[in-house]
Amino acid sequence: MTITKINAVSRASLKIKDVFYTFEFGAEVSVEPKDDIEKVKEDLWNECHSEVDKQIADVVASTKKSNE
């Protein structure tokens, strides 16, 4: 089997007071035969998780500001 693309999606849900939020980010990368597939997967997962973490941080910060 030859892998030519890798796709990853990260998703998290969070409840702040009585409101539920769902955050999601996905990405796809093309790979070449010379690429280290495990490293590409690790980097892609890290990117997806990082983006979801940023989305969560933005909403948490904005809800804190609105409560001040």
HUBELLIN-V914541 format. One line per field, one symbol per residue. ss: DSSP state (a for helix, b for strand, c for the rest). phi: phi as a letter, one per 20 degrees, with the letter a starting at -180 (. if undefined). psi: psi as a letter, one per 30 degrees, with the letter a starting at -180 (. if undefined). A space follows every 10 residues. Layout:
# HUBELLIN-V914541
ss = ???
phi = ???
psi = ???
This chain:
# HUBELLIN-V914541
ss = ccccbbbbbb bbbbbbccbb bbbbbbbbbb ccccccaaaa aaaaaaaaaa aaaaaaaaaa aaaaaacc
phi = .dedbccccd bbdbddldde cccbbcbcce cdgefegfff ffffffffff ffgfffgfff ffffffee
psi = kkkfkkkkkk kklkkjcgkk kkkkkllkkk llffkjeeee eeeeeeeeee eeeeeeeeee eeeeeff.
